[in-house]
């Protein structure tokens, strides 16, 4: 039973390191640019529309 827990702990540790490394790689990649997608898109054209929120102040 002890060996199963040790192997499981090692496996979880390795997976955690891999996920952390992938996250750092994504954040530090200089050639890619992460853009925020447009939340208000015109359904007919697919282009970004102006903000349609109406303020009631």
PLY file of the C-alpha trace (Angstrom):
ply
format ascii 1.0
element vertex 57
property float x
property float y
property float z
element edge 56
property int vertex1
property int vertex2
end_header
0.00 0.00 0.00
2.89 2.37 0.74
4.40 1.89 -2.71
1.12 2.76 -4.42
0.93 6.03 -2.48
4.55 6.87 -3.30
4.07 6.18 -7.01
0.82 8.17 -7.03
2.50 11.12 -5.29
5.37 11.06 -7.80
2.94 10.90 -10.72
0.89 13.83 -9.40
4.09 15.82 -8.87
5.31 15.16 -12.41
1.96 16.14 -13.92
1.88 19.32 -11.81
5.38 20.26 -13.03
4.36 19.64 -16.64
1.24 21.82 -16.34
3.25 24.59 -14.63
5.89 24.43 -17.36
3.25 24.66 -20.08
1.71 27.69 -18.37
5.07 29.45 -18.12
5.78 28.65 -21.77
2.46 30.16 -22.82
3.06 33.34 -20.82
6.66 33.83 -21.92
6.22 33.08 -25.63
7.18 36.33 -27.39
6.00 35.53 -30.93
2.37 34.94 -29.99
-0.10 37.64 -29.03
-3.07 36.84 -26.83
-6.04 39.00 -27.72
-9.34 39.34 -25.94
-12.14 38.11 -28.19
-14.95 40.44 -29.06
-17.97 39.78 -26.86
-20.41 41.75 -29.03
-20.24 40.36 -32.56
-22.66 41.11 -35.36
-24.28 37.75 -36.19
-24.60 38.61 -39.90
-21.03 39.76 -40.57
-19.11 38.28 -37.63
-17.34 41.58 -37.02
-17.12 43.27 -33.64
-20.04 45.56 -32.91
-20.03 48.64 -30.72
-20.99 48.27 -27.10
-24.73 47.80 -26.86
-24.96 48.18 -23.10
-27.38 50.91 -22.03
-26.62 52.68 -18.80
-29.70 53.58 -16.70
-28.05 56.34 -14.70
0 1
1 2
2 3
3 4
4 5
5 6
6 7
7 8
8 9
9 10
10 11
11 12
12 13
13 14
14 15
15 16
16 17
17 18
18 19
19 20
20 21
21 22
22 23
23 24
24 25
25 26
26 27
27 28
28 29
29 30
30 31
31 32
32 33
33 34
34 35
35 36
36 37
37 38
38 39
39 40
40 41
41 42
42 43
43 44
44 45
45 46
46 47
47 48
48 49
49 50
50 51
51 52
52 53
53 54
54 55
55 56
